[in-house]
């Protein structure tokens, strides 16, 4: 009967599609598998070899090195009501003294500039940077302007930053993060700490998308 042939053809096509999708998922997950293998290999090596020869490092070790000058870079476009709170929270809660925050803004975003001005008036280590071109541009372009401002600040202040930290305007910073960066910056070229997203309302789809991604990783 014709409908039996059609149904059989449908099932065959479905099996082919499912097999193709499974192969694509396998290939796309190879990089994640590699990272997992590296992680578990290093963790096993440390458990069997390293920690038998050396003691584990505890948080109070982070206070031993002298504080190196660190620069925090924050690109901001249309971040009114967000960037001010973030910069204030960072400037008031970070358990560190020798650091400066540079917030990149745009000449056609007066509201964001106003928020940064209010914070920088209260905290002398918070600096507003105005990009050369009107926004929106790319994050890389904004950070290039911020980096140029940092280099000018280094020349004026006659100092050299030992590390550069990138944050987004919506980030809630960890109070001990600069202690960790300061502890590792002499030995590591790149340092990344875990990011934990806060749960949002069900209709905040962008944030929930990130929540799913971070949970998976």
C-alpha positions, 0 to 999 in steps of 0.5 A: 500500500502506498501509505506504508511505503511513504511511512517507511520512506519517512522513517528511513529519512528520519533515521538518516537525519538523526544519524547526521545530527548525531555525527555533527554533535559528536564533532562539535563536542570534540573540543569540549572533550579535549578540555575535559581530558586535559582537566582530569589529566592535570587533576589526577597528576596533581592528586598523585604527584604534586600534592604529595610533594607540596602543600595545597595553597590556601587563600591567605597565601594571596596576601603575601605578594606586594600589590602590583598595579592592575588596570580594570577595563570596562567597555560600556555602550548604553549601560545607564543604570548599570555601569554606575552601580558596577563601578561603585561596587568594584571600587568599594568592595575589592579587597585590594588597593593598587588598581584603577578602573577605566570605563570606555564610553562613547561621545553620543552616549551622554547618559552612560557618561553621566553615570561614570562621572558620578562614580569617578567623582567619588572614587579617584581610581575610576576613570572615564574614557570617551572613545574617538568615534560615536557608538555603537562600535565593536567591543574591540574598538572600545577596548582599543580606546581604553587601552590607549587611555591607559597608556597615556595614564601610565606616562602621566602617572609614571607607572606601569600596570602589571596586569589588565583585567576585562569586565563587562558592565553587568558583572558583579566582581569577586572581592578577592579576584585582584588578590588572585590575579596579583598572585598569579600574574608573574607566572601566567600570561592569561588568567580566567576565573569561573563566571557564575550567572545569576538567575533572572525572570523567565522572560529575560531570555538573553540572561537565561540563555547565558545561564544555560550555557554556563551551566552546561560548561 
